[in-house]
């Protein structure tokens, strides 16, 4: 306890004495002196035994923090604090018999001393007051816009600068500053306020970047299938936004279903989706196996699908020999008057000489001749002409000779008989061609060509009846003309002129022969050949097909070619070499080896190995995601892809938290900045 010397005596006083004002202390000393029987001591003669303690502050760090949290609120803070000081001193002074004005002076003095003694508390309190005020104003739509917390980047910078300048100027005036002080304060506030959205945006972007790096790893650990959906959905969104026309449409889906093309989810995207497939294939052997197996199996079925499409385009089995014969018979019936004229020609009655005799030594010619009677009778019943009689007889040894009637007259073959023999040879040639016996096919075609040449020379009307407009193609009928045209397309204008001379039945035959030859070409393609490119995509092929099939069916062809092309893009996207893939797996592909090696590619392998070791744990986790991505991309279920695309628009919970944190940081950034200029 403090000790005072009064009238030669030591007098102890309690600590409350030290908290009195000097006037109160003097009055107390006089009272003590009178009670001791001495004279009143004048203030200037008082001499305490111990020196008067140095002025002390009252209250601590917490009180300092509260005072600045209230007093440093812009504009309203000084009013709140001044009002509180005035009201408190008036009440306490009147109750205690003290001067309220003197009490306020002491209060302000002690507050200044506490500010100096507790600088951190005073600063943190000021920041808290500004943050509270900014947060309150920013919680409203108008307030957030005025403070530059919402809107476009330019609007945020401008509004933040204007509002900060206005607040600082008004706050300076409220605190007793001059007009010049207010202008200077407003200028400083405008500069700092304009910078606040830039700083806040940088913080938010930084958090977003951190989240972007963390999201895949966290997602992989939490739920691999869901993370795979998120990644696939995001690249699909990019493809749709970049080039909607390069993705699979509803009409493409319908064409693919009709043509039996198994579209995959990887086909339904664009370049980004295929790049994702290539990326996961490079990073995960299991994912690569899934993708390559699916893509190769689908490609292997391309020829079968193309054959089925051509048949469906023509509405029948155009490569079937019986079908083709029906088409030929139809054309012959339409052209029956011309055949009748040929059969009635004088030269067509008896057609036998050494050339025919030599030709008939061939077993194939004999076989065709034996069938002439039976098949000729069938035709006669349908077409209404006299049945063909076989002019040959066969001995016990199988030798063929000209038959004779009872009167000894020779039954010489006529044009109708030889026409049926020629037709039988057509059937034999078709069967041999399907079997792949090219040698026998060549022999039969040579026999037929020799026979037809002799018939055309003897009866020119027969050539005209048989060939019709097909003569332009050097073919014996419309079906043969279509086959020749498919193998060696001629100039379209000239071909179109010849084609227009065909009867409807001949046009059907021409299209049948053309389609049949397309099917043969498709079937003859190698396993690794892209039949779509070979058969459908050249300019000459497109022009020829449009002539033969017409505009409507040509549109069907183009739609089919498009979906097959979409389906084959995945296989083309998997074209990384083995070396490139190995480098990617080591880490060089992503630049890790280069970075760790200090930028020297000579040490890249060492650096890449280190990078691979550092990434081992992350790769093991992410490998599951890669496999899930491959499975989703190789799925043919469009609903799974739609779900992935829809979910990609939703950020995971941890990303949402980071984004929300970024938004909320704009409040403390502004509050701290404004507290620093007050």
Phi, psi and omega per residue, in radians:
X1 nan 2.530 3.125
X2 -1.156 2.577 3.138
X3 -2.118 2.292 3.139
X4 -2.019 2.561 3.049
X5 -1.760 1.961 -3.087
X6 -2.202 2.118 3.138
X7 0.933 0.686 3.075
X8 1.416 0.124 3.135
X9 -2.070 2.636 3.048
X10 -1.561 2.163 -3.119
X11 -2.154 2.199 3.101
X12 -1.538 2.381 3.062
X13 -2.147 2.753 -3.132
X14 -1.470 3.100 -3.054
X15 -1.151 -0.364 -3.127
X16 -1.110 -0.429 3.127
X17 -1.077 -0.651 -3.105
X18 -1.217 -0.402 -3.109
X19 -1.531 -0.057 3.135
X20 -1.363 2.799 3.028
X21 -1.312 2.842 3.122
X22 -0.991 -0.683 3.136
X23 -1.110 -0.711 3.140
X24 -1.163 -0.679 3.128
X25 -1.090 -0.731 3.134
X26 -1.082 -0.746 -3.139
X27 -1.100 -0.671 -3.140
X28 -1.155 -0.728 3.131
X29 -1.091 -0.713 3.118
X30 -1.075 -0.734 3.141
X31 -1.094 -0.710 -3.135
X32 -1.158 -0.701 -3.127
X33 -1.106 -0.762 3.120
X34 -1.082 -0.681 -3.126
X35 -1.194 -0.404 3.114
X36 -1.530 -0.038 3.109
X37 1.525 0.308 -3.135
X38 -1.877 -3.119 3.133
X39 -1.454 2.746 3.070
X40 -1.171 2.360 -3.090
X41 -1.658 2.243 3.093
X42 -1.208 2.635 -3.107
X43 -0.987 -0.669 -3.043
X44 -1.337 -0.239 -3.118
X45 -1.721 -0.116 -3.118
X46 -1.159 2.378 3.122
X47 -2.451 1.526 -3.138
X48 -1.008 2.643 -3.140
X49 -1.138 -0.543 3.123
X50 -2.065 2.608 -3.135
X51 -1.039 2.577 3.088
X52 -1.131 2.240 -3.107
X53 -1.026 2.633 3.099
X54 -1.113 2.615 3.137
X55 -0.943 2.381 -3.134
X56 -2.051 2.688 3.061
X57 -1.556 2.809 -3.123
X58 -2.152 2.428 -3.035
X59 1.572 2.957 -3.089
X60 -2.213 -2.682 -3.079
X61 -1.130 -0.653 -3.109
X62 -1.129 -0.736 3.120
X63 -1.144 -0.669 3.099
X64 -1.058 -0.762 -3.131
X65 -1.073 -0.795 -3.115
X66 -1.118 -0.751 -3.125
X67 -1.040 -0.744 -3.118
X68 -1.366 -0.520 3.079
X69 -1.086 -0.569 3.119
X70 -1.540 -0.838 -3.012
X71 -1.235 -0.436 -3.089
X72 -1.664 0.126 2.989
X73 -1.116 2.239 -3.083
X74 -0.963 2.361 3.015
X75 1.201 -1.024 -3.048
X76 -1.471 -0.309 -3.117
X77 -1.049 -0.882 3.128
X78 -1.038 -0.677 -3.139
X79 -1.138 -0.718 3.137
X80 -1.121 -0.784 -3.081
X81 -1.229 -0.740 3.132
X82 -1.103 -0.747 3.120
X83 -1.095 -0.709 3.136
X84 -1.151 -0.739 3.134
X85 -1.103 -0.777 -3.085
X86 -1.123 -0.829 -3.096
X87 -1.116 -0.737 -3.096
X88 -1.164 -0.780 -3.102
X89 -1.220 -0.598 3.117
X90 -1.117 -0.767 -3.115
X91 -1.192 -0.866 -3.080
X92 -1.176 -0.644 -3.136
X93 -1.142 -0.769 -3.128
X94 -1.175 -0.658 3.128
X95 -1.218 -0.598 -3.075
X96 -1.746 0.034 3.128
X97 1.255 0.522 -3.130
X98 -1.963 2.909 -3.129
X99 -1.450 2.014 -3.119
X100 -1.040 -0.653 -3.126
X101 -1.116 -0.743 3.120
X102 -1.147 -0.627 3.115
X103 -1.132 -0.677 3.136
X104 -1.162 -0.655 3.112
X105 -1.100 -0.760 3.112
X106 -1.114 -0.684 -3.136
X107 -1.092 -0.784 -3.111
X108 -1.190 -0.621 3.128
X109 -1.141 -0.805 3.135
X110 -1.130 -0.573 3.123
X111 -1.141 -0.718 3.103
X112 -1.110 -0.704 3.140
X113 -1.157 -0.675 3.109
X114 -1.147 -0.666 3.129
X115 -1.042 -0.701 3.120
X116 -1.256 -0.606 -3.083
X117 -1.336 -0.547 -3.102
X118 -2.180 1.241 -3.061
X119 -1.144 -0.639 -3.120
X120 -1.175 -0.711 3.129
X121 -1.142 -0.706 -3.132
X122 -1.158 -0.699 -3.122
X123 -1.210 -0.780 -3.134
X124 -1.145 -0.608 3.079
X125 -1.130 -0.716 3.116
X126 -1.102 -0.740 3.115
X127 -1.099 -0.758 -3.139
X128 -1.068 -0.735 3.129
X129 -1.097 -0.731 3.122
X130 -1.176 -0.700 3.120
X131 -1.114 -0.740 3.141
X132 -1.083 -0.745 -3.134
X133 -1.175 -0.749 3.138
X134 -1.133 -0.755 3.133
X135 -1.099 -0.688 3.119
X136 -1.131 -0.806 3.135
X137 -1.191 -0.637 -3.105
X138 -1.312 -0.168 3.131
X139 -1.323 -0.228 3.091
X140 -1.737 2.732 -3.114
X141 -1.100 -0.840 -3.114
X142 -1.164 -0.712 -3.130
X143 -1.132 -0.746 3.131
X144 -1.098 -0.682 3.122
X145 -1.171 -0.762 -3.101
X146 -1.153 -0.608 -3.120
X147 -1.444 -0.016 3.126
X148 1.346 0.499 -3.138
X149 -1.668 -0.259 3.122
X150 -2.340 2.969 3.139
X151 1.732 -3.056 3.110
X152 -1.180 2.905 -3.094
X153 -1.050 -0.799 3.139
X154 -1.095 -0.712 3.132
X155 -1.150 -0.667 3.135
X156 -1.115 -0.768 -3.137
X157 -1.099 -0.826 -3.118
X158 -1.119 -0.838 -3.118
X159 -1.137 -0.676 3.133
X160 -1.138 -0.699 3.119
X161 -1.127 -0.798 -3.120
X162 -1.136 -0.815 -3.100
X163 -1.166 -0.658 3.124
X164 -1.151 -0.709 3.109
X165 -1.089 -0.784 -3.121
X166 -1.128 -0.761 -3.115
X167 -1.128 -0.788 -3.112
X168 -1.129 -0.728 3.132
X169 -1.101 -0.824 -3.131
X170 -1.112 -0.696 -3.127
X171 -1.135 -0.678 3.115
X172 -1.104 -0.754 3.124
X173 -1.137 -0.724 3.140
X174 -1.069 -0.617 -3.093
X175 -1.471 0.120 3.048
X176 1.683 0.171 3.131
X177 -1.296 2.827 3.138
X178 -1.431 3.030 3.102
X179 -1.087 -0.683 3.123
X180 -1.118 -0.724 3.098
X181 -1.065 -0.699 -3.124
X182 -1.128 -0.697 3.126
X183 -1.132 -0.793 3.136
X184 -1.099 -0.760 3.136
X185 -1.099 -0.692 3.113
X186 -1.125 -0.665 3.115
X187 -1.118 -0.779 3.102
X188 -1.086 -0.726 3.134
X189 -1.100 -0.655 -3.139
X190 -1.121 -0.753 -3.138
X191 -1.115 -0.848 -3.118
X192 -1.189 -0.707 3.136
X193 -1.078 -0.701 3.113
X194 -1.131 -0.492 -3.130
X195 -1.430 -0.335 -3.057
X196 -1.049 -0.848 3.128
X197 -1.070 -0.544 3.127
X198 -1.175 -0.809 3.133
X199 -1.137 -0.814 3.131
X200 -1.070 -0.698 3.121
X201 -1.138 -0.666 3.118
X202 -1.111 -0.717 3.105
X203 -1.102 -0.764 -3.124
X204 -1.119 -0.738 3.119
X205 -1.117 -0.654 3.115
X206 -1.101 -0.751 3.092
X207 -1.125 -0.674 3.110
X208 -1.100 -0.691 3.127
X209 -1.144 -0.736 3.096
X210 -1.071 -0.770 3.123
X211 -1.103 -0.668 3.130
X212 -1.101 -0.592 3.101
X213 -1.328 -0.654 -3.099
X214 -1.350 -0.522 -2.995
X215 -0.987 -0.873 -3.110
X216 -1.061 -0.749 -3.116
X217 -1.162 -0.826 3.120
X218 -1.077 -0.724 3.129
X219 -1.119 -0.689 -3.139
X220 -1.132 -0.719 3.139
X221 -1.187 -0.712 -3.041
X222 -1.277 -0.844 -3.056
X223 -2.790 1.743 -3.070
X224 -1.084 -0.814 3.124
X225 -1.070 -0.684 -3.136
X226 -1.187 -0.677 3.098
X227 -1.153 -0.651 3.085
X228 -1.096 -0.751 3.092
X229 -1.044 -0.724 -3.110
X230 -1.102 -0.763 -3.106
X231 -1.197 -0.760 3.124
X232 -1.125 -0.742 -3.138
X233 -1.086 -0.659 -3.121
X234 -1.185 -0.715 3.130
X235 -1.245 -0.554 3.081
X236 -1.122 -0.733 3.087
X237 -1.049 -0.719 3.107
X238 -1.083 -0.747 -3.138
X239 -1.132 -0.740 -3.127
X240 -1.117 -0.725 -3.140
X241 -1.241 -0.627 -3.076
X242 -1.278 -0.804 -3.065
X243 -2.732 1.468 -3.121
X244 -1.010 -0.551 -3.105
X245 -1.239 -0.211 -3.110
X246 -1.712 0.134 3.075
X247 -1.928 2.958 -3.072
X248 -1.280 2.243 3.135
X249 -1.713 3.040 3.113
X250 -1.100 -0.660 3.119
X251 -1.182 -0.626 3.068
X252 -1.083 -0.728 3.121
X253 -1.046 -0.744 -3.128
X254 -1.143 -0.770 3.119
X255 -1.070 -0.759 -3.128
X256 -1.083 -0.702 3.113
X257 -1.102 -0.769 -3.129
X258 -1.165 -0.641 -3.082
X259 -1.549 -0.067 3.132
X260 1.295 0.409 3.109
X261 -1.487 2.007 -3.096
X262 -1.366 1.591 3.120
X263 -1.226 2.470 3.108
X264 -1.920 2.882 3.111
X265 -1.111 -0.508 3.087
X266 -1.112 -0.531 3.130
X267 -1.292 -0.425 -3.031
X268 -1.369 -0.134 3.060
X269 -1.756 -2.826 3.138
X270 -2.155 -2.517 -3.056
X271 -1.120 -0.673 -3.132
X272 -1.126 -0.679 3.135
X273 -1.153 -0.762 3.121
X274 -1.184 -0.586 3.067
X275 -1.125 -0.643 3.085
X276 -1.115 -0.745 3.102
X277 -1.055 -0.766 3.122
X278 -1.124 -0.679 -3.124
X279 -1.125 -0.841 -3.126
X280 -1.176 -0.551 3.087
X281 -1.150 -0.628 3.129
X282 -1.263 -0.465 -3.031
X283 -1.704 -0.364 -3.083
X284 -2.331 2.017 3.102
X285 -1.014 -0.649 -3.136
X286 -1.171 -0.727 3.104
X287 -1.132 -0.703 3.130
X288 -1.077 -0.745 3.140
X289 -1.078 -0.729 3.139
X290 -1.097 -0.802 -3.080
X291 -1.201 -0.827 -3.083
X292 -1.155 -0.697 3.129
X293 -1.090 -0.790 -3.127
X294 -1.149 -0.785 -3.116
X295 -1.135 -0.724 -3.118
X296 -1.235 -0.688 3.108
X297 -1.095 -0.691 3.136
X298 -1.188 -0.705 3.124
X299 -1.109 -0.624 -3.137
X300 -1.090 -0.433 3.133
X301 -1.586 0.112 -3.073
X302 -1.108 -0.763 -3.115
X303 -1.082 -0.782 -3.136
X304 -1.080 -0.729 3.130
X305 -1.149 -0.696 -3.130
X306 -1.120 -0.717 3.103
X307 -1.084 -0.803 3.140
X308 -1.092 -0.659 3.136
X309 -1.120 -0.793 -3.127
X310 -1.096 -0.729 3.101
X311 -1.082 -0.787 3.125
X312 -1.121 -0.591 3.119
X313 -1.085 -0.659 -3.120
X314 -1.567 -0.133 3.103
X315 1.323 0.371 3.131
X316 -3.119 3.095 -3.132
X317 -1.432 1.363 -3.014
X318 -1.129 -0.319 3.125
X319 -1.571 0.007 -3.138
X320 -1.417 2.311 -3.067
X321 -1.111 -0.709 3.141
X322 -1.150 -0.663 3.097
X323 -1.089 -0.782 3.131
X324 -1.107 -0.643 3.137
X325 -1.161 -0.615 3.074
X326 -1.079 -0.741 3.118
X327 -1.095 -0.741 3.129
X328 -1.117 -0.763 -3.131
X329 -1.088 -0.670 3.108
X330 -1.087 -0.772 3.129
X331 -1.122 -0.659 3.138
X332 -1.161 -0.668 3.134
X333 -1.143 -0.685 3.101
X334 -1.129 -0.608 -3.083
X335 -1.723 0.373 -3.057
X336 -1.013 -0.694 3.130
X337 -1.008 -0.672 3.138
X338 -1.190 -0.678 3.097
X339 -1.182 -0.692 3.120
X340 -1.045 -0.730 3.107
X341 -1.078 -0.702 -3.137
X342 -1.176 -0.751 -3.112
X343 -1.182 -0.480 -3.125
X344 -1.496 -0.133 -3.117
X345 -1.098 2.515 -3.117
X346 -0.984 -0.629 -3.092
X347 -1.257 -0.209 -3.075
X348 -1.567 -0.023 -3.022
X349 -1.364 -0.877 -3.089
X350 -2.278 1.890 -3.043
X351 -2.135 1.568 -3.126
X352 -2.685 2.180 3.044
X353 -2.726 -3.012 -3.034
X354 -1.062 -0.603 3.125
X355 -1.086 -0.792 3.094
X356 -1.134 -0.722 -3.115
X357 -1.083 -0.737 3.121
X358 -1.133 -0.719 -3.129
X359 -1.091 -0.593 -3.073
X360 -1.342 -0.028 3.058
X361 -1.311 -0.302 -3.127
X362 -1.298 2.287 3.132
X363 -0.989 -0.621 -3.129
X364 -1.153 -0.659 3.105
X365 -1.170 -0.690 3.116
X366 -1.111 -0.714 3.118
X367 -1.116 -0.730 3.122
X368 -1.141 -0.620 3.133
X369 -1.209 -0.681 -3.141
X370 -1.064 -0.601 -3.110
X371 -1.456 -0.134 -3.030
X372 -1.110 -0.701 -3.083
X373 -1.144 -0.847 -3.097
X374 -1.115 -0.874 -3.098
X375 -1.243 -0.598 3.086
X376 -1.103 -0.641 3.116
X377 -1.135 -0.694 3.104
X378 -1.076 -0.752 3.129
X379 -1.139 -0.716 -3.111
X380 -1.049 -0.657 -3.137
X381 -1.145 -0.612 -3.104
X382 -1.424 -0.772 -2.989
X383 -1.647 -0.164 3.028
X384 1.355 0.712 3.044
X385 -2.223 3.017 -3.079
X386 -1.163 2.296 -3.119
X387 -1.033 2.604 3.130
X388 -1.344 2.343 3.067
X389 -1.805 2.402 3.111
X390 -1.372 2.101 -3.071
X391 -1.492 0.086 -3.062
X392 -1.923 2.676 3.016
X393 -2.143 2.770 -3.021
X394 -2.220 2.228 -3.118
X395 -1.445 3.007 3.131
X396 -0.990 -0.529 3.136
X397 -1.479 0.049 3.139
X398 1.510 0.010 -3.112
X399 -1.265 2.400 -3.098
X400 -1.711 2.320 3.090
X401 -2.391 2.870 3.101
X402 -1.230 2.283 3.138
X403 -1.330 2.654 3.114
X404 -2.259 2.596 3.122
X405 -1.428 3.091 -3.117
X406 -1.023 -0.424 -3.141
X407 -1.510 -0.004 3.114
X408 1.546 0.129 3.127
X409 -1.420 2.404 -3.127
X410 -1.323 2.388 3.094
X411 -1.626 1.456 -3.060
X412 -1.283 2.479 -3.139
X413 -1.197 2.567 3.092
X414 -1.937 -3.123 -3.095
X415 -1.098 -0.641 3.137
X416 -1.074 -0.676 3.123
X417 -1.159 -0.880 -3.123
X418 -1.103 -0.546 3.091
X419 -1.112 -0.671 3.111
X420 -1.228 -0.658 3.075
X421 -1.047 -0.748 3.118
X422 -1.071 -0.713 3.118
X423 -1.129 -0.679 3.103
X424 -1.137 -0.647 3.073
X425 -1.106 -0.667 3.085
X426 -0.973 -0.800 -3.139
X427 -1.127 -0.714 3.120
X428 -1.124 -0.720 3.128
X429 -1.089 -0.748 -3.134
X430 -1.064 -0.726 -3.140
X431 -1.155 -0.740 3.139
X432 -1.135 -0.695 3.105
X433 -1.045 -0.722 -3.133
X434 -1.167 -0.522 -3.126
X435 -1.364 -0.299 3.139
X436 1.543 0.165 3.120
X437 -1.477 1.548 -3.058
X438 -1.205 -0.541 -3.130
X439 -1.165 -0.861 3.103
X440 -1.101 -0.671 3.114
X441 -1.054 -0.758 3.133
X442 -1.103 -0.688 3.130
X443 -1.121 -0.796 -3.126
X444 -1.132 -0.705 3.136
X445 -1.157 -0.594 3.097
X446 -1.175 -0.742 3.092
X447 -1.068 -0.805 -3.131
X448 -1.093 -0.778 -3.122
X449 -1.072 -0.699 3.125
X450 -1.142 -0.742 3.127
X451 -1.103 -0.864 -3.104
X452 -1.089 -0.663 3.129
X453 -1.065 -0.752 3.128
X454 -1.169 -0.681 3.141
X455 -1.165 -0.772 -3.140
X456 -1.109 -0.644 -3.139
X457 -1.182 -0.653 -3.093
X458 -1.361 -0.686 -3.062
X459 -2.275 1.580 -3.124
X460 -1.023 -0.517 3.135
X461 -1.088 -0.519 -3.137
X462 -1.141 -0.730 3.124
X463 -1.061 -0.758 -3.134
X464 -1.145 -0.719 -3.128
X465 -1.140 -0.758 -3.076
X466 -1.237 -0.791 -3.007
X467 -1.496 -0.723 -3.076
X468 0.965 -2.374 3.123
X469 -1.227 -0.222 3.134
X470 -1.181 -0.211 3.121
X471 -1.034 -0.516 3.121
X472 -1.040 -0.572 -3.093
X473 -1.573 0.033 -3.083
X474 1.194 0.502 -3.086
X475 -1.959 2.753 -3.116
X476 -1.535 -0.278 3.037
X477 -2.758 3.133 -3.048
X478 -1.152 -0.661 3.132
X479 -1.106 -0.807 3.113
X480 -1.103 -0.621 3.106
X481 -1.122 -0.721 3.095
X482 -1.083 -0.690 3.110
X483 -1.135 -0.772 3.135
X484 -1.112 -0.695 -3.125
X485 -1.151 -0.620 3.127
X486 -1.161 -0.585 -3.099
X487 -1.464 -0.541 -3.124
X488 -2.490 1.379 -3.116
X489 -1.005 2.339 3.113
X490 -1.700 -3.094 3.116
X491 -1.051 2.279 -3.028
X492 -1.067 -0.778 -3.125
X493 -1.008 -0.810 3.136
X494 -1.167 -0.706 3.126
X495 -1.117 -0.687 3.132
X496 -1.121 -0.675 3.113
X497 -1.078 -0.736 3.110
X498 -1.211 -0.683 -3.118
X499 -1.098 -0.639 -3.123
X500 -1.166 -0.314 3.110
X501 -1.420 -0.214 3.123
X502 -1.166 2.567 2.929
X503 -1.310 2.855 3.084
X504 -0.935 -0.687 3.132
X505 -1.151 -0.672 3.123
X506 -1.210 -0.606 3.088
X507 -1.128 -0.678 3.086
X508 -1.104 -0.707 3.100
X509 -1.139 -0.713 3.130
X510 -1.062 -0.804 3.124
X511 -1.142 -0.657 3.123
X512 -1.111 -0.812 3.123
X513 -1.096 -0.718 3.134
X514 -1.085 -0.857 -3.128
X515 -1.121 -0.677 3.118
X516 -1.060 -0.726 3.137
X517 -1.204 -0.621 3.055
X518 -1.030 -0.770 -3.134
X519 -1.097 -0.739 3.111
X520 -1.078 -0.703 3.127
X521 -1.158 -0.674 3.123
X522 -1.123 -0.786 -3.121
X523 -1.173 -0.500 -3.119
X524 -1.423 -0.148 -3.133
X525 -1.195 2.605 3.107
X526 -1.219 2.869 -3.111
X527 -1.088 -0.542 -3.095
X528 -1.621 -0.005 -3.084
X529 -1.426 2.506 3.053
X530 -1.578 1.707 -3.038
X531 -1.184 -0.434 3.109
X532 -1.120 -0.782 3.111
X533 -1.170 -0.728 -3.064
X534 -1.220 -0.705 -2.956
X535 -1.719 -0.622 -2.924
X536 -1.923 -0.353 -2.845
X537 -1.797 -0.083 3.095
X538 -1.344 2.741 3.141
X539 -1.087 -0.729 3.136
X540 -1.097 -0.718 3.129
X541 -1.104 -0.754 -3.127
X542 -1.113 -0.738 3.132
X543 -1.157 -0.709 3.130
X544 -1.128 -0.780 -3.117
X545 -1.121 -0.680 3.134
X546 -1.120 -0.635 3.098
X547 -1.174 -0.815 -3.038
X548 -1.287 -0.808 -2.992
X549 -1.656 -0.317 -3.135
X550 1.552 2.857 -3.059
X551 -1.050 -0.710 -3.059
X552 -1.145 -0.868 3.136
X553 -1.224 -0.439 3.075
X554 -1.146 -0.618 3.083
X555 -1.135 -0.628 3.073
X556 -1.125 -0.703 3.111
X557 -1.091 -0.803 -3.119
X558 -1.083 -0.700 3.119
X559 -1.139 -0.705 3.119
X560 -1.144 -0.783 3.131
X561 -1.058 -0.656 -3.141
X562 -1.095 -0.818 -3.092
X563 -1.213 -0.602 3.069
X564 -1.159 -0.650 3.121
X565 -1.173 -0.725 3.073
X566 -1.054 -0.712 -3.106
X567 -1.186 -0.518 -3.072
X568 -1.556 -0.125 -3.138
X569 -1.140 -0.569 -3.139
X570 -1.081 -0.782 3.141
X571 -1.067 -0.691 3.107
X572 -1.187 -0.523 -3.126
X573 -1.277 -0.280 -3.099
X574 -1.620 0.604 -2.983
X575 -1.599 0.248 3.107
X576 -1.080 2.435 3.074
X577 -1.250 2.821 3.117
X578 -1.065 -0.688 3.126
X579 -1.071 -0.811 3.141
X580 -1.055 -0.712 -3.122
X581 -1.157 -0.689 3.127
X582 -1.120 -0.678 3.095
X583 -1.123 -0.708 3.109
X584 -1.077 -0.759 -3.104
X585 -1.164 -0.534 3.073
X586 -1.275 -0.424 -3.126
X587 2.004 -0.182 -3.122
X588 -1.154 -0.620 -3.104
X589 -1.039 -0.524 -3.142
X590 -1.663 0.040 3.104
X591 1.550 0.005 -3.072
X592 -1.138 -0.814 -3.121
X593 -1.062 -0.723 -3.132
X594 -1.107 -0.766 -3.085
X595 -1.160 -0.790 -3.069
X596 -1.228 -0.522 -3.117
X597 -1.368 0.065 3.121
X598 1.380 0.360 3.102
X599 1.527 0.133 -3.132
X600 -1.848 1.979 -3.093
X601 -1.143 -0.342 3.108
X602 -1.147 -0.502 3.114
X603 -1.775 0.265 -3.039
X604 -1.136 -0.662 -3.109
X605 -1.125 -0.728 3.094
X606 -1.094 -0.808 3.124
X607 -1.102 -0.698 -3.133
X608 -1.132 -0.674 3.112
X609 -1.092 -0.722 3.095
X610 -1.115 -0.740 3.123
X611 -1.087 -0.703 -3.132
X612 -1.096 -0.693 3.113
X613 -1.137 -0.713 -3.141
X614 -1.159 -0.544 -3.082
X615 -1.611 0.065 -2.994
X616 -0.987 -0.865 -3.098
X617 -1.063 -0.817 3.138
X618 -1.080 -0.636 -3.141
X619 -1.185 -0.676 -3.139
X620 -1.079 -0.694 3.113
X621 -1.197 -0.795 -3.048
X622 -1.269 -0.397 -3.127
X623 -1.058 -0.612 3.083
X624 -1.105 -0.660 3.109
X625 -1.163 -0.722 3.125
X626 -1.014 -0.752 3.131
X627 -1.145 -0.672 3.112
X628 -1.176 -0.658 3.095
X629 -1.103 -0.803 3.126
X630 -1.036 -0.730 -3.137
X631 -1.122 -0.715 -3.140
X632 -1.206 -0.725 -3.140
X633 -1.187 -0.570 -3.124
X634 -1.505 -0.033 3.086
X635 -1.346 2.556 3.073
X636 -1.654 0.128 -3.071
X637 -1.519 1.857 3.136
X638 -1.173 -0.419 3.139
X639 -1.133 -0.646 3.108
X640 -1.129 -0.661 3.125
X641 -1.212 -0.685 3.119
X642 -1.112 -0.704 3.116
X643 -1.095 -0.715 3.120
X644 -1.120 -0.724 -3.138
X645 -1.155 -0.718 3.118
X646 -1.125 -0.740 -3.098
X647 -1.235 -0.418 -3.115
X648 -1.134 -0.429 3.141
X649 -1.316 -0.227 -3.121
X650 -1.783 2.165 3.118
X651 -1.315 2.528 3.018
X652 -1.041 2.847 -3.054
X653 -1.049 -0.672 -3.118
X654 -1.234 -0.556 3.065
X655 -1.215 -0.674 3.103
X656 -1.085 -0.692 3.133
X657 -1.113 -0.738 3.120
X658 -1.135 -0.726 3.125
X659 -1.117 -0.711 3.118
X660 -1.135 -0.686 3.111
X661 -1.085 -0.701 3.108
X662 -1.076 -0.715 3.109
X663 -1.134 -0.749 -3.078
X664 -1.212 -0.443 -3.124
X665 -1.159 -0.342 3.122
X666 -1.105 -0.473 3.125
X667 -1.256 -0.984 -3.140
X668 -1.137 -0.568 3.095
X669 -1.042 -0.785 -3.141
X670 -1.199 -0.778 -3.115
X671 -1.073 -0.761 -3.136
X672 -1.159 -0.697 -3.131
X673 -1.134 -0.752 -3.103
X674 -1.247 -0.557 3.105
X675 -1.136 -0.536 -3.106
X676 -1.251 -0.320 -3.106
X677 -1.832 0.038 -3.135
X678 -1.418 nan nan
